[in-house]
Amino acid sequence: MKVIFDRQHILNTTAPLMNVAANRSTVGTTDGILIEAKNPDVCVFTTYDLDKGMRTTVETKVLEEGACIINAQKFIQTMRVMDGDEVTFTVDEQMTAVFVCGKSSHKMIALKAEEFPELPTLKSEHGFSLSEGILRDLLNKTMYAMGVNDQRPVLNGCFFEVEEGHLLLVACDSFKLAKCGRTVAVENNNVDGSDLRYRFILPVKTVNELFKLLSDDSEKIVRILMARRHIIFFIGDLIFFSRLVDGEYIDYDRIIIQQHKIKITVNRDALLAALDRASLITEERVAGSVRSHVKLQIEGDLLKIVAASSAGSTYDELEIEHEGADLVIAFNNRFLIDSVRAADTERISLYLSSALTSVNIKPVDEETCDEDVFMLLPVRMKE
């Protein structure tokens, strides 16, 4: 195998693949990058950690076809330190990989391509296409609420419901829930002409990587193929694929309280600023623990934000529109900040009933965000 790489181009195009290559894996080949040189003049790069993977094809000069596995991090590090625009990469029959750039050369051990883990089939007759920007926006509003190492595996990810003209995302853990839906153009790519209706759960690590890969350009389209246990995303020249979480998602609509007794409406940015000031107290480490609770006191047309610990105290007042009784309730401040930030409109409404029942946070924008709701459980206040 012998190819000539444009060093900077290879660095730019393979950088996203490094996030998928396993680190310190017990399976040595999963922390490698599979390099396949093929005529006419293309190189295919693949990484796969047995749960998710990426593949991209790069135009390059192929002098001799072949394939090998190289440690992904060492490959990138070597390409980065080479001093020149072109790097000649050679792998001999003894699986010795040699990088040559100008008068510099570097050797390392390669593995046979046959040892790379078997990939899932990256083809399917079922799938759909939609806007990258819209998908990224909905992920941004929901992914904070995903479970991490939750005892219920279905919560360790983001739930998708895709239909003709509609996309819904839901994420939930033991304390918070985010639900966002949009009327959006979704192209049906089912070859057999069947109706477009998919319900699936993306693992949390897949969601985090997908968010990094998507652009916020609403004109760009991401094509998605659905397999039995896997999903494949075609994002520009990159193919990103992942297993899906097995199981039925929770009945999230049953969890969300629909009839609250108290409603307040407040400027979102002002509330965020007050909560950020409170975080100076709530996130201060005191005696080895973090005091993360903030108290909201609803009194007439005022919302009082209070936090106190041995490190100090903070107090803020905000003017609000208020319907219902007065209330004092406490929340994990970091969770509350995340929930308020997700409701991305100028004004938001908080729906409450008591100090022990959840709050629903909704953006005041009926045209585009009428389905959005961000639910958060309170914490029990000490007497």
C-alpha positions as CSV (number, residue, x, y, z in Angstrom):
1,M,0.0,0.0,0.0
2,K,1.4,3.4,-1.0
3,V,-0.4,6.7,-1.1
4,I,0.4,10.4,-1.1
5,F,-1.6,12.5,1.3
6,D,-2.3,16.3,1.3
7,R,-1.4,16.6,5.0
8,Q,-3.7,19.5,6.0
9,H,-6.6,18.1,4.0
10,I,-6.3,14.7,5.7
11,L,-6.1,16.4,9.1
12,N,-9.3,18.4,8.5
13,T,-11.4,15.6,7.1
14,T,-10.4,12.9,9.6
15,A,-10.5,15.0,12.7
16,P,-14.2,14.1,13.5
17,L,-13.4,10.4,13.2
18,M,-11.1,10.6,16.2
19,N,-14.0,11.2,18.5
20,V,-15.3,7.7,17.7
21,A,-12.1,5.7,18.0
22,A,-12.1,4.0,21.3
23,N,-9.5,4.9,23.9
24,R,-7.7,2.2,25.9
25,S,-10.1,-0.3,24.5
26,T,-9.7,-4.0,25.4
27,V,-10.2,-4.6,21.7
28,G,-7.1,-3.2,20.1
29,T,-8.5,-2.7,16.7
30,T,-11.3,-0.4,17.9
31,D,-8.9,2.3,18.8
32,G,-7.5,2.3,15.3
33,I,-8.5,3.9,12.0
34,L,-9.1,1.6,9.0
35,I,-7.4,3.1,5.9
36,E,-8.4,1.7,2.5
37,A,-6.5,3.0,-0.5
38,K,-8.5,2.3,-3.8
39,N,-8.1,3.3,-7.4
40,P,-9.0,5.6,-8.9
41,D,-7.2,7.8,-6.2
42,V,-9.5,7.6,-3.2
43,C,-8.8,6.7,0.4
44,V,-11.6,5.5,2.8
45,F,-11.1,6.2,6.5
46,T,-13.3,4.4,9.1
47,T,-13.4,4.4,12.9
48,Y,-15.7,2.2,14.9
49,D,-15.9,1.5,18.7
50,L,-18.6,-1.3,18.4
51,D,-21.4,1.1,19.3
52,K,-20.9,3.9,16.8
53,G,-18.6,4.7,13.9
54,M,-17.7,7.2,11.2
55,R,-16.5,6.9,7.6
56,T,-15.3,9.4,5.1
57,T,-13.8,9.2,1.6
58,V,-10.9,11.5,0.6
59,E,-9.5,12.1,-2.8
60,T,-5.7,11.4,-2.8
61,K,-2.9,9.9,-4.9
62,V,-3.0,6.2,-4.7
63,L,0.3,4.6,-6.0
64,E,-0.5,1.2,-4.7
65,E,-3.8,-0.2,-3.4
66,G,-4.1,-1.7,0.0
67,A,-5.6,-1.5,3.5
68,C,-4.4,-1.4,7.1
69,I,-5.3,-0.3,10.6
70,I,-3.3,2.4,12.3
71,N,-3.8,3.7,15.9
72,A,-6.1,6.7,15.3
73,Q,-4.4,9.0,17.8
74,K,-0.9,8.2,16.7
75,F,-1.9,8.7,13.0
76,I,-3.3,12.2,13.7
77,Q,-0.3,13.1,15.9
78,T,2.1,12.0,13.2
79,M,0.4,13.8,10.4
80,R,0.2,16.9,12.6
81,V,3.9,17.1,13.3
82,M,5.1,16.4,9.8
83,D,6.7,19.4,8.3
84,G,5.4,19.7,4.7
85,D,2.4,19.8,2.5
86,E,2.5,16.2,1.2
87,V,3.1,13.0,3.2
88,T,3.9,9.6,1.5
89,F,2.3,6.8,3.5
90,T,3.6,3.3,2.9
91,V,2.7,-0.1,4.4
92,D,4.9,-3.1,3.6
93,E,4.1,-6.8,3.8
94,Q,5.5,-7.0,7.3
95,M,2.8,-4.4,8.3
96,T,5.3,-1.6,9.0
97,A,3.8,1.8,8.3
98,V,6.2,4.6,7.2
99,F,5.3,8.3,7.0
100,V,7.7,10.3,4.8
101,C,7.7,14.0,4.4
102,G,10.7,15.8,2.9
103,K,13.7,14.5,4.7
104,S,11.7,13.3,7.7
105,S,10.3,9.8,8.2
106,H,8.4,8.0,10.9
107,K,7.7,4.3,11.4
108,M,5.0,2.5,13.4
109,I,3.3,-0.9,13.5
110,A,0.1,-1.4,11.5
111,L,-2.5,-4.1,11.8
112,K,-4.1,-6.2,9.0
113,A,-7.4,-4.7,7.8
114,E,-9.1,-8.1,8.2
115,E,-8.8,-7.6,12.0
116,F,-11.1,-4.5,12.0
117,P,-14.4,-5.2,13.7
118,E,-17.3,-6.1,11.3
119,L,-19.3,-3.1,10.5
120,P,-23.1,-3.0,10.3
121,T,-24.6,-2.7,6.8
122,L,-24.4,0.9,5.8
123,K,-27.3,0.6,3.3
124,S,-31.0,0.5,3.8
125,E,-34.2,1.0,1.7
126,H,-35.9,2.9,4.5
127,G,-35.2,6.4,5.8
128,F,-35.9,10.1,5.5
129,S,-34.2,13.5,5.1
130,L,-34.5,16.8,6.9
131,S,-32.8,20.1,7.7
132,E,-29.5,19.9,9.6
133,G,-30.2,23.2,11.3
134,I,-33.7,22.2,12.6
135,L,-32.4,18.9,13.8
136,R,-29.5,20.5,15.6
137,D,-31.8,23.1,17.2
138,L,-34.1,20.5,18.6
139,L,-31.1,18.4,19.9
140,N,-29.7,21.5,21.6
141,K,-33.0,22.0,23.4
142,T,-33.4,18.4,24.6
143,M,-30.1,16.7,25.0
144,Y,-29.4,18.3,28.4
145,A,-32.2,16.2,29.9
146,M,-30.8,12.8,28.8
147,G,-30.1,10.3,31.4
148,V,-26.5,9.2,32.0
149,N,-26.0,5.7,33.5
150,D,-29.6,5.6,34.4
151,Q,-30.9,2.2,35.6
152,R,-33.5,2.4,32.9
153,P,-31.5,2.0,29.6
154,V,-34.1,3.7,27.5
155,L,-33.5,7.0,29.3
156,N,-29.8,7.0,28.4
157,G,-30.5,8.7,25.1
158,C,-32.9,10.8,23.1
159,F,-36.3,9.6,21.8
160,F,-37.3,10.5,18.2
161,E,-40.7,10.3,16.6
162,V,-40.6,11.1,12.9
163,E,-43.6,11.5,10.7
164,E,-44.5,13.2,7.4
165,G,-44.2,16.9,8.2
166,H,-43.4,16.5,11.9
167,L,-40.4,15.8,14.2
168,L,-40.6,15.3,17.9
169,L,-37.7,14.8,20.3
170,V,-37.9,13.9,24.0
171,A,-35.2,13.4,26.7
172,C,-35.8,12.5,30.3
173,D,-34.0,11.4,33.4
174,S,-35.0,11.1,37.1
175,F,-35.2,14.9,37.6
176,K,-35.9,16.6,34.3
177,L,-37.7,16.2,31.0
178,A,-37.5,18.1,27.7
179,K,-40.0,17.7,24.9
180,C,-39.7,19.6,21.6
181,G,-41.8,19.2,18.5
182,R,-41.8,21.0,15.1
183,T,-43.8,21.1,12.0
184,V,-40.9,20.5,9.5
185,A,-40.4,19.3,6.0
186,V,-39.4,15.6,6.3
187,E,-38.7,13.8,3.0
188,N,-39.8,10.2,2.9
189,N,-37.0,8.0,1.4
190,N,-38.7,4.7,1.9
191,V,-38.1,2.8,-1.3
192,D,-41.2,0.6,-0.9
193,G,-43.4,3.7,-0.6
194,S,-44.5,2.9,2.9
195,D,-45.7,5.6,5.3
196,L,-43.1,7.6,7.1
197,R,-43.3,6.8,10.8
198,Y,-40.3,6.0,12.9
199,R,-39.8,5.8,16.7
200,F,-36.3,5.2,18.0
201,I,-33.9,6.1,20.8
202,L,-30.4,7.4,20.1
203,P,-27.8,6.6,22.7
204,V,-26.4,9.6,24.7
205,K,-22.9,9.4,23.3
206,T,-24.3,9.2,19.7
207,V,-26.4,12.3,20.4
208,N,-23.4,14.2,21.7
209,E,-21.4,13.4,18.6
210,L,-24.2,14.0,16.2
211,F,-24.7,17.5,17.6
212,K,-21.1,18.3,16.9
213,L,-21.3,17.1,13.3
214,L,-24.5,19.0,12.4
215,S,-24.3,22.6,11.2
216,D,-26.9,25.2,12.1
217,D,-27.6,25.9,8.4
218,S,-31.2,25.2,7.8
219,E,-30.6,24.9,4.1
220,K,-28.3,21.9,4.5
221,I,-29.9,18.4,4.4
222,V,-29.0,15.4,6.4
223,R,-30.0,12.0,5.0
224,I,-30.9,9.3,7.5
225,L,-31.2,5.6,6.8
226,M,-33.0,3.2,9.3
227,A,-31.9,-0.4,9.8
228,R,-33.2,-2.9,12.3
229,R,-30.7,-2.1,15.1
230,H,-28.7,0.8,13.6
231,I,-29.1,4.2,12.1
232,I,-26.9,5.9,9.5
233,F,-26.5,9.6,9.0
234,F,-25.1,11.1,5.8
235,I,-23.8,14.5,6.7
236,G,-21.9,16.1,3.8
237,D,-19.0,13.7,2.9
238,L,-19.2,12.0,6.3
239,I,-21.1,8.8,7.2
240,F,-22.0,8.5,10.9
241,F,-23.6,5.3,12.1
242,S,-24.7,4.0,15.5
243,R,-26.6,1.3,17.2
244,L,-30.0,2.2,18.6
245,V,-31.2,1.7,22.2
246,D,-33.5,-1.3,22.5
247,G,-36.8,-1.0,24.3
248,E,-39.9,1.1,24.5
249,Y,-39.6,4.7,25.7
250,I,-41.6,5.9,28.7
251,D,-45.0,7.4,28.4
252,Y,-43.8,10.9,28.8
253,D,-47.2,12.6,28.3
254,R,-48.4,10.8,31.4
255,I,-45.6,12.3,33.5
256,I,-46.2,15.9,32.5
257,I,-48.8,17.6,34.7
258,Q,-51.3,19.4,32.4
259,Q,-53.4,21.3,34.8
260,H,-51.3,23.5,37.1
261,K,-52.8,26.1,39.5
262,I,-50.1,28.8,39.3
263,K,-48.7,30.5,36.3
264,I,-46.0,33.2,36.2
265,T,-44.5,34.8,33.1
266,V,-41.0,36.4,33.2
267,N,-38.3,37.7,31.0
268,R,-36.0,34.7,30.3
269,D,-32.7,36.6,30.1
270,A,-33.4,38.4,33.3
271,L,-34.2,35.1,35.1
272,L,-31.1,33.4,33.6
273,A,-28.9,36.3,34.8
274,A,-30.3,36.0,38.4
275,L,-29.8,32.2,38.4
276,D,-26.2,32.7,37.2
277,R,-25.6,35.0,40.1
278,A,-27.1,32.5,42.4
279,S,-24.8,29.8,41.0
280,L,-21.9,31.6,42.7
281,I,-23.4,30.4,45.9
282,T,-25.1,27.1,44.9
283,E,-22.0,25.7,43.1
284,E,-19.6,26.7,45.8
285,R,-17.9,23.7,47.4
286,V,-18.5,23.7,51.2
287,A,-17.1,21.0,53.4
288,G,-16.6,18.7,50.4
289,S,-20.2,19.0,49.1
290,V,-21.8,21.3,46.6
291,R,-24.9,23.3,47.7
292,S,-26.8,23.4,44.5
293,H,-30.3,24.5,45.5
294,V,-31.9,27.8,44.7
295,K,-35.2,29.0,46.3
296,L,-37.9,30.8,44.2
297,Q,-40.4,32.9,46.3
298,I,-43.5,33.9,44.3
299,E,-45.1,36.8,46.0
300,G,-47.7,38.9,44.1
301,D,-46.0,40.4,41.1
302,L,-42.5,39.7,42.3
303,L,-40.3,36.6,41.9
304,K,-37.6,36.5,44.6
305,I,-34.5,34.3,43.9
306,V,-32.7,33.3,47.0
307,A,-29.6,31.1,47.7
308,A,-27.6,30.8,50.9
309,S,-24.8,28.7,52.3
310,S,-21.8,29.2,54.7
311,A,-20.0,30.7,51.7
312,G,-22.4,33.6,51.4
313,S,-25.9,34.5,50.1
314,T,-27.5,36.0,47.1
315,Y,-30.9,37.7,46.5
316,D,-32.7,39.0,43.4
317,E,-36.1,40.3,42.6
318,L,-37.8,40.2,39.2
319,E,-41.1,41.6,38.1
320,I,-43.5,38.9,36.8
321,E,-47.1,38.4,35.6
322,H,-48.7,36.2,38.2
323,E,-51.9,34.1,38.2
324,G,-52.8,32.0,41.2
325,A,-51.5,31.7,44.8
326,D,-48.1,32.7,46.2
327,L,-45.6,29.9,46.5
328,V,-42.1,29.0,47.8
329,I,-40.3,26.2,45.9
330,A,-36.7,25.1,45.5
331,F,-34.8,23.5,42.6
332,N,-31.3,22.2,41.8
333,N,-30.0,25.5,40.3
334,R,-27.9,23.9,37.5
335,F,-30.9,21.9,36.4
336,L,-33.1,25.0,36.5
337,I,-30.6,27.0,34.5
338,D,-30.5,24.3,31.8
339,S,-34.3,24.1,31.6
340,V,-34.7,27.9,31.4
341,R,-32.0,28.2,28.8
342,A,-33.7,25.5,26.6
343,A,-36.8,27.6,26.4
344,D,-35.2,29.9,23.9
345,T,-37.7,32.9,23.6
346,E,-37.7,36.4,25.1
347,R,-40.4,35.5,27.6
348,I,-41.2,32.2,29.3
349,S,-44.0,30.9,31.5
350,L,-43.6,28.7,34.6
351,Y,-46.6,26.5,35.5
352,L,-46.6,25.3,39.1
353,S,-49.0,23.8,41.8
354,S,-47.1,23.2,45.0
355,A,-43.6,23.0,46.5
356,L,-43.5,19.2,45.9
357,T,-44.8,19.0,42.3
358,S,-42.9,19.5,39.1
359,V,-42.8,22.8,37.2
360,N,-43.5,23.1,33.5
361,I,-41.4,25.8,31.7
362,K,-42.8,26.8,28.3
363,P,-41.6,29.5,25.8
364,V,-44.1,32.3,25.1
365,D,-44.1,31.7,21.4
366,E,-47.2,29.9,20.2
367,E,-46.3,30.0,16.6
368,T,-43.1,27.9,16.6
369,C,-42.8,26.5,20.1
370,D,-46.3,25.5,21.1
371,E,-45.2,21.8,21.7
372,D,-42.1,22.7,23.7
373,V,-42.2,21.9,27.5
374,F,-39.3,21.6,29.9
375,M,-40.3,19.9,33.1
376,L,-38.2,19.8,36.3
377,L,-38.8,18.3,39.7
378,P,-38.3,20.4,42.8
379,V,-36.1,19.6,45.8
380,R,-37.5,19.3,49.3
381,M,-36.6,22.3,51.4
382,K,-35.2,21.9,54.9
383,E,-37.3,23.5,57.6
